[in-house]
Amino acid sequence: MNKNFKLCSFAFIVFFAFIFPAFSQIEFGSLDLNKDDFLIFSAEQNIPGTVSYKSLFFTQLDEQKIKKEPVILTCFPEKMELLNENKILQIRNRYGTAKYSVEDKNLKWTSLAFGIPENYSRANLISESPDGNYFCYVKKTKNTTGKLFVVDCKTQEEKVLLEKTSFSYKSINAKWSPDSKFLLYEKDGCVYFITPSELFKKINLPESYRKIGDGTIDNVQWTQSGNIIYVSNDLVFLIEENELYTRGLYAALIGSGKIIGRIPNAFDPLKDKFWTNEDGTKFAVVSSKNTLYIYSAMENPELSYLKPEGVFPFSEIDGNCCDFKIFWSGASSPVLWCDSFSFENPKRVSYAYSIKEKMEFLFKTENSISPVVSPDRKKIAYTDAGKFFVYDISAQKVVLSRPEEKIVSAAWNGNFSIYIGGEETVKLVNFRGDEKLLFLSSACQPYWSNEKILCKSEISKDTFVYEADKNTWRATLSSSTENFSRLEKNGRYRVFLGSSVNSKFSNSIYVRSLSGKTKTYSVYKETEKYSESLKKVSLVFDALKNSEGLAEVLYTLDDFRVKGTFFLNGEFIRRYPHKAKQIAFSGNECASMFFSCADLVENNFIVDKDFIQRGLARNEDEFFTATGKELSLYWHAPFYHSNQLMKTAGTEAGYNYVEVFNKFNDRITFEESKESGKEYLNASSLVDSFAENLYDGIVIPVSIGTMDGTRRDYLYEKLDLLISSILENGYEIVSLKDLH
């Protein structure tokens, strides 16, 4: 055995990848035992909301048990960040956090889970400063909230900036300045600034002197020159970076900054987003996810409206649009990136348009990673069905493409090279076409060869050898006569796969001694611990008469690879036949919510069995006309208001009436709460309430669309957090068909 090949043990540290109880079945494979009793094997997990991959492990056998805990030899790039002035590439996944040193060319785990992480975990977001010396992240403390930390990458010291802030897998309520000197953050309906260097020195001014203004983090944007554009209602302000402290101290006297104009409609950070070009002279607003407005901005003492340069409705975009980004480089036309859920073949797609006199289509992608912008803002990296591309915004053309390996993450190394994390490898690639292998992401086809561990790529067919002293891999030439077959026994031991009594494992690795005292043991003791089958939860989505939120729901279900049941009302089908078809072909279950959206228990008309049965039949026919598919035989009345006569009529027509957990209601508006006394809960409170009241077989309703009244937010906006909270509590999400 190579002397440099050492077994290491790690303390159990959880860092950025938070582990909670939930189901993700683990499958072992690729067993190969060498003559020195060293075993390599793979472990694969398929966790909702994350990529499925095989990790490679190494251990040494002994007569009674393995000598030490297995060591992981691959590092899958679920998330990657470049830190410490581009000297450290940080990689995060369900097993922990590893750092690749650009100078030393080695990979070290700074935190690692003990054993195989059995439970649900998902790497959260971090936001690194442009120079990589700091980053911030939210450590989840409840289902929808957490603490905002700032970390000094050189000292590893971390400070709590906010004791409580909203948690999201999509964004962090903080924005770094281009020079990394300042951090904007949101707290209690206001935006503040702070300097990270002073945060760690504990010499910050009181927060009241660091206030930018009222609003959320979406009310502010940095320009590339380091100034802040701040939108308050219909006013647009310019705040210069070098005046931040002055304006903070004297805000009561001098206001929030230079007013550069007005926009026609008040900006709503809950519904709208805005961007600026490099110097803040151009201004773009996406309003209510359906229209883009472009304005010219300049200092405007007369408080007149900004000069409009174009209005672009999103009627041309196929599918339901759920998120947008604007990329601007110099004097070039802005590029609109739109995430959507397609009508044609329901799946996650993204569209790119050049915004000139009209929206000019550039390209379409499927299941892309979130586009990664280069430090100079001139290029974006994205994927199309997993394949990797770099697009030059100024030239508006693809300048790099790598079609051979599915890519899951990327991190820019300056403006002309980029780290790309693929399903098999992590490499550094530049625009000349040069590439450098850093390490392997997953197990590929592992085997022993002359005391070396090799892996053969299933995609490129290249062969890689493990370098134990650096914990990395390099390409090697394999002999055409080399024996690729794996061995499951030597003179002392035999290894094999057997069943596991733990429902979280699909199998277990067993070791049987062949000499001396006979002994059979498992490599992982947890596979011998009995666990009951998972409890089940069903999510149902009620599409009554409007479609707001449908895109987010379909997008999120697809992202987590879970299925829900949609109850479609006849009014929804008649208004949105193309969206009814989209739901039907998305792979989710479809059921009936009657043909009319009227409250059937109101006393202004008589409901008998015939009325119910005819209404169910009519909804079946209208759904079939719109989609060419049949509804499943589940139904419930609009608003879940029913009586025994209705249920009996449905049963006689072959339907099963569905009752839901209705202690908490996402349809309650401010007005209804005031009038009836029913409790109004915002989306975060609804997620917390459902998570705290889970039980086996619970059916949780989520409303599609807006209500006739006022709600600040809707449950569907935090569907990803609801799903995560269910999985974290150890439940499996299934359709009604599978629940029953």
MOURVEN-V711091 format. One line per field, one symbol per residue. ss: DSSP state (h for helix, s for strand, l for the rest). phi: phi as a letter, one per 40 degrees, with the letter a starting at -180 (. if undefined). psi: psi as a letter, one per 30 degrees, with the letter a starting at -180 (. if undefined). A space follows every 50 residues. Layout:
# MOURVEN-V711091
ss->???
phi->???
psi->???
This chain:
# MOURVEN-V711091
ss->lllllllllllsllllsssllllllssssssssllllsssssssslllll llssssssssllllllllllssllllllsssssllllssssssllsssss sllllsssssssllllllllsssllssslllllsssssssllllssssss sslllllssssssssslllllllsssllllllsssssllssssslhhhhh hlllllhhhhssssllhhhssslllllsssssllssssslhhhhhhhhhl hhhhlllsssssllllllllllsssslllllsssssslllssssssllll llllslssssssshhhlllsssssssslllllllsssssssllllllsss ssssslllsssssssslllllsslllllssssssllssssssllllssss ssllllssssssllllssssssllssssssllllssssssllllsssssl lsssssllllllsssssllllsssssllllllllllllslllssssssll lsllsllssssssllllllsssllhhhhllslllsssssssssllllllh hhhhhhhhhhllllsssslhhhhhhlhhhhhhhhllllssssllllllll llllllllhhhhhhhhhhhhhhhhhhhllllllssllhhhlllhhhhhhh hhlllssllllllllllllhhhhhhhllllllhhhhhhhhhllllllsss ssssllllllllllhhhhhhhhhhhhhhllsssslhhhhl
phi->.dcccbcbbbccbbagbcbbcacacbbcafcabcccgcbbabbbbbbdgb ccabbbbbabcbcbaccaddbcbbaccdbbabbffgcbccbbaccibbbb ccccfbbbccaaccgcccccaacccbbccdcgcbababccbbcbbabcbb bcccbgcbbccbcaacbacbabcaaccdcgcbbcabafgbbbbabcccdc cgbccddccbccichbcccbaccccgcbbbbbfbcbbbbcdcbdcccccb dccbgciccbibbcbdcbccbbbbabccbgcbabbcbfgbabbbbcbadb ccfcccccbibbccccccgccbaaabbbbfccccbcbbcabccdbdacbb bbbccbcacbcbabbbfcccdbccdcgcbbbabbfgcbabbccccfacba abccbcbbaaacbgbbaacbbbcbbbbbbbccgcabccaccacfbcacaf gbcbbbccbcgcbbbcbccbfbbbcaccccccccccbbabcbbbbacbcb ccccbcaacbbbcbbgccabaccbccccccbccccbbbbbbcbcaabdgc ccccccdcccfbbbbbcbcdcccccbcccccdccccgccbbbbgcbcccc bcccacbbcccccccccccdccccccbgbbcccbaacdggcabcdccccc cccgcbcbcbcbcbbcccbdcccccbgcccbccccccdccccbcacgcbb cbccgcccibbcabdccbcccccccccccgbbcbcddccc
psi->kkffjkklkkljkkjejkklklkjkkklahkkkafggkkkllkkkjkkfl kklkkklklkllefllelkkkkfljkiekkkklhhgfkjkkkaffbklkk jeefhlkkkfkkkkakjflkkkklkljklefgflllljjkfaeglakjkk kjfefgkkkjekfklkkkfelkhkkklfggflkklkkhglklllkeefef fhgklkeffgkealalfffkkklffglkkkkjcgkkkkjkefgeeeeeeg efefafakkgallekkkjffflllllaeggflkkkjkggfkkkklkklki fghlkljkfkkjlgffkkakkfllkkkkjbglklkkkkkljkeeijlklk kkkkjbfljjkelklkhllkkkkleggflkklljhflklkkjeefhlkfk kjffkkkfllkkiafglkkkjlfelklkklfffklkkelkelfbjklkjh gkklkkkfdfglkkkkjeffhallklkkkfgkjfklkglafelkklkalk fjffkfalkkkkkflbkkkklkejffffkkkllklkkkkkkjjdflgkfe eeeeeeeeefhlklkkjkleeeeeeieeeeeeeegfflkklkhlfkgljf glgglkkaeeeeeeeeeeeeeeeeeefglkklhklllkggjlleeeeeee efgglkkkkljgekjgfkleeeeeefgkkkkleeeeeeeeefgklkgkjk kkkkllliakkelleffheeeeeeeeefgglkklleefe.
